[in-house]
Structures are given as C-alpha cells and as structure tokens.
Amino acid sequence: METVIASIGISPPYYAVIFTSLLKDDDTGLYDQSAAKMVELAQAQPGFLGVDSARDCHGLGITVSYWKDIESINLWRDHTDHQVAKKMGRERFYAAFSIKIAKVEKAKSWKS
C-alpha cells in the first residue's frame, strides 16, 4: 500500500475533497503517471493546501485534497488538464469512484 500524509500547517476551517476510487486492473503505469501529474498541477493551484493519499493492493484508493475555500475547489474542478484526466479516469482507469466535499472545522495530528 502506498500512503502519503500531508502536513498542511493551517488552522481550520478549510475544505477537504475526498476522492475514493477502485482501479480497473489494466493501465496502472499510465494511471500512476496521470495521478502524479494531477497532484503536481493541483499543488500549483490557488487555494491548494495539501493532499493525503493511500491505495491498497486491490486497487481501492482514497485521496483527500485540502483547499482554502469552495471557489478554489471549483477552479480545480474546471481546470482543463483536470477535465481531460477525469474523462480518461471514467473511460479507462476506474471501475468506480465517489467524491465528497467536507468543511473541516477541527483538526489534530500526532507524529512519533
């Protein structure tokens, strides 16, 4: 399992976009390239705060991206390259996915 945990270093409130997906068995190399490019592009977007991501050996993944506000999320949603990647995801990469947007009111973390 690949896991990335972000330390966004900002106090709530902020927003979390929770993307849960199940990969198809094919094209995992191309998927990994596309996913890495999307993270790189998202990091350059105004209002982007960080990302956490994990995927198990069966293709189930959860990616949570953190954003300053809903406007920033909408700008990312409408980004041209992101639109292309989403279309490819529906047609080629994902067997299923869901997206949820939540407002983070409180956050705590711990690290040993």
ChimeraX attribute file (.defattr): number of C-alpha atoms within 10 A of each C-alpha:
attribute: neighborCount
match mode: 1-to-1
recipient: residues
	/A:1	10
	/A:2	9
	/A:3	13
	/A:4	11
	/A:5	12
	/A:6	14
	/A:7	11
	/A:8	13
	/A:9	8
	/A:10	11
	/A:11	11
	/A:12	12
	/A:13	14
	/A:14	19
	/A:15	23
	/A:16	23
	/A:17	18
	/A:18	19
	/A:19	16
	/A:20	18
	/A:21	20
	/A:22	18
	/A:23	20
	/A:24	17
	/A:25	11
	/A:26	11
	/A:27	11
	/A:28	13
	/A:29	9
	/A:30	11
	/A:31	19
	/A:32	11
	/A:33	10
	/A:34	17
	/A:35	14
	/A:36	11
	/A:37	15
	/A:38	15
	/A:39	14
	/A:40	11
	/A:41	15
	/A:42	22
	/A:43	15
	/A:44	10
	/A:45	15
	/A:46	15
	/A:47	20
	/A:48	20
	/A:49	21
	/A:50	20
	/A:51	21
	/A:52	16
	/A:53	17
	/A:54	16
	/A:55	18
	/A:56	12
	/A:57	8
	/A:58	11
	/A:59	17
	/A:60	18
	/A:61	19
	/A:62	20
	/A:63	20
	/A:64	21
	/A:65	22
	/A:66	25
	/A:67	26
	/A:68	19
	/A:69	16
	/A:70	17
	/A:71	12
	/A:72	17
	/A:73	23
	/A:74	10
	/A:75	13
	/A:76	20
	/A:77	14
	/A:78	11
	/A:79	15
	/A:80	11
	/A:81	14
	/A:82	18
	/A:83	13
	/A:84	10
	/A:85	18
	/A:86	17
	/A:87	12
	/A:88	14
	/A:89	20
	/A:90	12
	/A:91	10
	/A:92	15
	/A:93	21
	/A:94	19
	/A:95	15
	/A:96	13
	/A:97	15
	/A:98	10
	/A:99	12
	/A:100	10
	/A:101	15
	/A:102	12
	/A:103	16
	/A:104	14
	/A:105	10
	/A:106	9
	/A:107	10
	/A:108	5
	/A:109	5
	/A:110	4
	/A:111	3
	/A:112	2
